């Protein structure tokens, strides 16, 4: 069974329709890459999945549980919104780290806040916080940042900050990890280190959705690819087939322009 089912999602901003009848599914352990020109609806789709935006139509289900259904009144949908967001981890283009906290503190923060809601928090505070710290250190070690845990964001390179952001997104053990063009804010020489981390996560069968402009990376790492244009899914399927031998004319035009650029 698919871990994620997205059906007939539509999103309007005023009179502008940004997403038009978008449907797809994602198997557990797979990586889905989403490509397309700026303004094609890629980021809006991610924001709808993370409930940072509310779709006007359609439904979203994770592990068979419907998290959003446009036919349900909005007030009912907004109930337990934070709990629904925990199914998804989000890595943004521009890191969004808290400058007053170290790398480790950034990674631990959300888990610490959630822990305070546990019924056993007061009795087991020391043990709970120790577990959170151990996991935070392990994640930063996984990101190759074992010697940067006590550094503040301004003391880190862009690539290091983005790796901290990835560790932070993983800290709450989300079902699906989402990346919104994770290398677009980086200098070219720093892009490789972030792509290496994402490649490693794919090899570990982390379920991921990656909005990216790195075509070769998408082709080599993703299990499935979607090409979006003007708010619709134009083509989807095996990454090598879609990128190397696209069937749709709009896909061919995009890839030609991208290669020429």
Buried (B, 14 or more C-beta within 10 A) or exposed (E): EBBBBBBBBBBBEEEEBBBBBBEBBBEBEBBBBBBBBEEBBBBBBBBBBBBEBBBBBBBBBBBEEEBBBBEEEEEEBEEEEEEBBBBBBBBBBBBEBEEEBBBBBBBBBBBBEBBEEEEEEEEBEEEBBEEBBEBBBBBBEBBBBEEBBEBBBEEBBBBBBBBBBBBBBBBBEBBBBBBBBBBEBBEEEBBBBBBEBBBBBBEEEBBBBBBBBBBEBBBBBBBBBBBBBBBBBBBBEBBEEBBEEBEEEBBEEBBEEBEEE
